[in-house]
Amino acid sequence: MPVAGKPGTLVFRRLRKRAEFLAVRRGEKRRGRLFLLETMDRGDGGTPRVGFTVTKKAGNAVQRNRIRRRLKEAVRLHAAGDMAPGNDYVIVGRTEILTAPFGTLTSELSRRIRGSR
């Protein structure tokens, strides 16, 4: 299901099935302080897809959901424009996202998605 932001923003779809998440694990991994970004080129040039996951090591359900919500909002507002067509992204959130300023989170996410170090 497409997720559309404000007019003029890039449209992306969500990864929902376990098989889709597992397929992305075979791709490139970009590690960071706040999250792990896994990316894979599907090769079809279609709409980019993104999935979010947070492991139980990150805390209880309330903390994991807060991490996931912050990641979703950062992608929706800032990082969606950096996503390449035909790519799948899985973002594995870490506990540090809860204390990081939102501006830092968005800039780090955009930088990792673009592939710069």
C-alpha positions as CSV (number, residue, x, y, z in Angstrom):
1,M,0.0,0.0,0.0
2,P,1.6,3.3,-1.0
3,V,2.2,5.9,1.6
4,A,2.0,9.4,0.3
5,G,3.1,12.5,2.2
6,K,2.6,16.1,1.1
7,P,2.3,16.8,-2.6
8,G,5.7,16.6,-4.3
9,T,7.1,14.1,-1.8
10,L,8.3,10.7,-2.9
11,V,5.9,7.8,-2.6
12,F,7.2,4.6,-1.0
13,R,5.7,1.3,0.1
14,R,6.1,-0.7,3.3
15,L,7.6,-4.1,3.6
16,R,5.1,-6.3,5.4
17,K,5.9,-10.0,4.9
18,R,8.7,-11.9,6.7
19,A,10.0,-13.2,3.3
20,E,10.5,-9.6,2.1
21,F,12.5,-8.7,5.3
22,L,14.6,-11.9,4.9
23,A,15.4,-11.1,1.3
24,V,16.8,-7.7,2.2
25,R,19.2,-9.3,4.7
26,R,21.1,-10.7,1.7
27,G,21.9,-7.1,0.6
28,E,24.3,-4.4,1.9
29,K,24.5,-3.5,5.6
30,R,25.2,0.0,6.7
31,R,25.9,0.2,10.4
32,G,25.4,3.3,12.5
33,R,25.2,4.5,16.1
34,L,21.4,4.9,16.0
35,F,20.3,2.1,13.7
36,L,21.4,-0.6,11.2
37,L,20.3,0.0,7.6
38,E,20.0,-3.0,5.3
39,T,19.5,-2.3,1.6
40,M,19.0,-4.3,-1.5
41,D,18.4,-3.4,-5.1
42,R,15.5,-5.4,-6.5
43,G,16.5,-4.4,-10.0
44,D,12.9,-3.5,-11.2
45,G,13.1,0.3,-10.9
46,G,9.8,0.3,-9.0
47,T,8.7,2.2,-6.0
48,P,11.2,2.0,-3.1
49,R,10.0,-0.1,-0.1
50,V,10.9,0.3,3.5
51,G,10.5,-1.9,6.6
52,F,11.1,-1.2,10.3
53,T,12.1,-3.5,13.0
54,V,13.2,-3.2,16.6
55,T,14.5,-6.2,18.6
56,K,13.6,-7.0,22.1
57,K,17.0,-5.9,23.3
58,A,15.9,-2.3,22.7
59,G,13.5,-2.5,25.7
60,N,9.9,-3.2,26.5
61,A,7.0,-2.8,24.0
62,V,6.4,0.9,24.8
63,Q,10.1,1.8,24.1
64,R,10.2,-0.4,20.9
65,N,7.0,1.3,19.6
66,R,8.4,4.8,20.3
67,I,11.6,3.9,18.4
68,R,9.6,2.6,15.5
69,R,7.3,5.7,15.4
70,R,10.3,8.0,15.4
71,L,11.9,6.1,12.6
72,K,8.7,6.1,10.5
73,E,8.3,9.9,11.0
74,A,11.9,10.6,10.1
75,V,11.6,8.5,6.8
76,R,8.2,10.1,6.0
77,L,9.4,13.7,6.5
78,H,13.0,13.7,5.4
79,A,14.6,10.5,4.1
80,A,12.0,9.3,1.6
81,G,13.5,11.6,-1.1
82,D,16.9,10.0,-0.7
83,M,15.6,6.5,-1.5
84,A,16.6,5.0,-4.8
85,P,13.8,3.6,-7.1
86,G,13.8,-0.2,-7.1
87,N,15.5,-0.6,-3.7
88,D,14.3,-2.2,-0.5
89,Y,15.3,-0.9,2.9
90,V,15.1,-2.4,6.4
91,I,15.9,-0.1,9.3
92,V,16.7,-1.9,12.6
93,G,16.3,0.7,15.4
94,R,18.4,0.9,18.5
95,T,17.7,2.3,22.0
96,E,19.9,5.4,21.3
97,I,17.1,6.7,19.0
98,L,15.0,7.6,22.0
99,T,17.6,10.1,23.3
100,A,18.9,11.5,20.0
101,P,17.6,14.8,18.8
102,F,15.2,14.4,15.9
103,G,17.4,16.5,13.6
104,T,20.3,14.2,14.2
105,L,18.2,11.2,13.5
106,T,16.9,12.6,10.2
107,S,20.3,13.7,9.0
108,E,21.9,10.3,9.9
109,L,19.1,8.4,8.2
110,S,19.4,10.5,5.0
111,R,23.2,10.1,5.0
112,R,23.0,6.3,5.4
113,I,20.3,5.9,2.8
114,R,22.3,7.9,0.3
115,G,25.3,5.6,1.0
116,S,27.8,8.2,2.2
117,R,29.9,7.4,5.2
